Amino acid sequence: MFAESAIKVTFPEQPENAIYELVATVAITDTLGITGEVQHRVWSHFLSGTQNELVEKILPAIPRLIGVSNSDLVAASKFEHSPDERRIAKDAQLRHARMVRLLAMHASVDGRITVGELGSLLDSAKSASK
């Protein structure tokens, strides 16, 4: 009964270029009186494409969006075999770049990156660039 329930969400069309987020919160109490809460977020906008397209398009934009002049993020994050794996393991910038790529890959596995996922990517890239 509960698993088949659905809610249809329609976002306003005006004002133009407004981005909306719906946060649906459900509180559930079981027969023993134990209460739990679940939240689900739905955005009015998202980026769509194949996983590879999304990753390759979003990575070059991340440094600009966070105000960092790290144009090497895309190249540094590639998963290519290197003869000097120990140097790479010690290179914090390279590890962070690879982490941001992995997060972008995870966010885009369903063929879309939501505003919330983009925010998480930017936060991760900011913390990695410090």
RANOR-V993031 format. One record per residue. N is the residue number from 0. RES is the residue in three letters. SS is DSSP state (hx for helix, st for strand, lp for the rest). PHI is phi in degrees with one decimal (* if undefined). PSI is psi in degrees with one decimal (* if undefined). Layout:
BEGIN
N;RES;SS;PHI;PSI / N;RES;SS;PHI;PSI
END
This chain:
BEGIN
0;MET;lp;*;-54.0 / 1;PHE;lp;-70.0;-38.7 / 2;ALA;lp;-66.9;-21.3 / 3;GLU;lp;-92.3;-1.5 / 4;SER;lp;-70.1;150.7 / 5;ALA;lp;-146.3;154.1 / 6;ILE;lp;-128.2;132.2 / 7;LYS;lp;-98.5;128.4 / 8;VAL;lp;-113.4;130.6 / 9;THR;lp;-125.6;125.2 / 10;PHE;lp;-93.2;148.2 / 11;PRO;lp;-61.3;146.1 / 12;GLU;lp;-87.5;-16.1 / 13;GLN;lp;-120.7;145.7 / 14;PRO;lp;-73.4;154.1 / 15;GLU;lp;-61.4;149.1 / 16;ASN;lp;67.2;11.3 / 17;ALA;lp;-81.8;139.1 / 18;ILE;lp;-109.1;127.1 / 19;TYR;lp;-112.0;147.9 / 20;GLU;st;-127.5;129.6 / 21;LEU;st;-106.4;125.3 / 22;VAL;st;-109.4;110.6 / 23;ALA;st;-99.7;122.7 / 24;THR;st;-117.4;130.7 / 25;VAL;st;-122.5;128.3 / 26;ALA;st;-105.4;129.4 / 27;ILE;st;-122.6;134.7 / 28;THR;st;-119.7;126.5 / 29;ASP;lp;-85.7;-177.4 / 30;THR;lp;-67.7;-17.2 / 31;LEU;lp;-92.0;0.0 / 32;GLY;lp;87.3;7.8 / 33;ILE;lp;-82.0;127.6 / 34;THR;st;-108.0;139.2 / 35;GLY;st;-132.4;161.4 / 36;GLU;st;-132.3;140.2 / 37;VAL;st;-128.3;137.5 / 38;GLN;st;-120.6;143.1 / 39;HIS;st;-134.6;135.4 / 40;ARG;st;-111.1;138.1 / 41;VAL;st;-128.7;132.7 / 42;TRP;st;-109.5;152.4 / 43;SER;lp;-78.2;-17.9 / 44;HIS;lp;-135.0;153.6 / 45;PHE;st;-160.3;161.4 / 46;LEU;st;-92.7;139.3 / 47;SER;st;-129.1;156.8 / 48;GLY;lp;157.5;-174.6 / 49;THR;lp;-73.5;162.4 / 50;GLN;hx;-56.9;-47.0 / 51;ASN;hx;-64.0;-42.9 / 52;GLU;hx;-59.9;-46.6 / 53;LEU;hx;-62.1;-45.8 / 54;VAL;hx;-62.3;-46.6 / 55;GLU;hx;-69.7;-25.4 / 56;LYS;hx;-85.0;-35.8 / 57;ILE;hx;-82.0;-33.9 / 58;LEU;hx;-59.1;-44.1 / 59;PRO;hx;-66.0;-24.7 / 60;ALA;hx;-80.9;-24.3 / 61;ILE;hx;-58.8;-49.3 / 62;PRO;hx;-58.2;-40.6 / 63;ARG;hx;-65.0;-40.0 / 64;LEU;hx;-68.1;-28.9 / 65;ILE;hx;-99.9;2.0 / 66;GLY;lp;75.6;33.3 / 67;VAL;lp;-115.7;140.0 / 68;SER;lp;-94.1;42.1 / 69;ASN;lp;-94.3;85.9 / 70;SER;lp;-77.7;-5.1 / 71;ASP;lp;-90.7;4.6 / 72;LEU;hx;-57.0;-45.7 / 73;VAL;hx;-65.9;-50.5 / 74;ALA;hx;-64.8;-41.6 / 75;ALA;hx;-69.5;-23.0 / 76;SER;hx;-91.1;-4.6 / 77;LYS;lp;-62.9;140.1 / 78;PHE;lp;-92.9;80.2 / 79;GLU;lp;-115.9;146.2 / 80;HIS;lp;-69.1;134.2 / 81;SER;lp;-122.1;141.0 / 82;PRO;lp;-66.4;-16.3 / 83;ASP;lp;-115.5;63.0 / 84;GLU;hx;-62.6;-30.3 / 85;ARG;hx;-66.1;-39.6 / 86;ARG;hx;-64.4;-41.4 / 87;ILE;hx;-63.5;-40.7 / 88;ALA;hx;-62.2;-28.5 / 89;LYS;hx;-91.4;-9.9 / 90;ASP;lp;-87.0;102.1 / 91;ALA;hx;-62.3;-38.9 / 92;GLN;hx;-64.0;-41.7 / 93;LEU;hx;-66.6;-42.5 / 94;ARG;hx;-61.5;-42.7 / 95;HIS;hx;-65.5;-40.8 / 96;ALA;hx;-62.0;-41.8 / 97;ARG;hx;-65.8;-36.3 / 98;MET;hx;-63.8;-43.0 / 99;VAL;hx;-63.5;-40.7 / 100;ARG;hx;-61.8;-44.6 / 101;LEU;hx;-60.6;-41.2 / 102;LEU;hx;-64.2;-40.3 / 103;ALA;hx;-64.8;-39.4 / 104;MET;hx;-63.8;-42.1 / 105;HIS;hx;-66.3;-42.8 / 106;ALA;hx;-65.0;-30.8 / 107;SER;lp;-99.2;7.9 / 108;VAL;lp;-61.1;-27.5 / 109;ASP;lp;-91.9;8.1 / 110;GLY;lp;84.0;13.4 / 111;ARG;st;-152.2;150.8 / 112;ILE;st;-122.7;118.8 / 113;THR;st;-82.9;169.8 / 114;VAL;hx;-60.2;-40.1 / 115;GLY;hx;-64.4;-42.3 / 116;GLU;hx;-66.3;-38.5 / 117;LEU;hx;-62.6;-41.7 / 118;GLY;hx;-60.2;-41.0 / 119;SER;hx;-65.4;-39.3 / 120;LEU;hx;-62.4;-44.2 / 121;LEU;hx;-65.3;-41.2 / 122;ASP;hx;-61.1;-43.3 / 123;SER;hx;-64.3;-42.2 / 124;ALA;hx;-66.1;-37.8 / 125;LYS;hx;-61.6;-47.0 / 126;SER;hx;-67.1;-31.4 / 127;ALA;hx;-73.8;-25.3 / 128;SER;lp;-87.1;-2.3 / 129;LYS;lp;-82.1;*
END
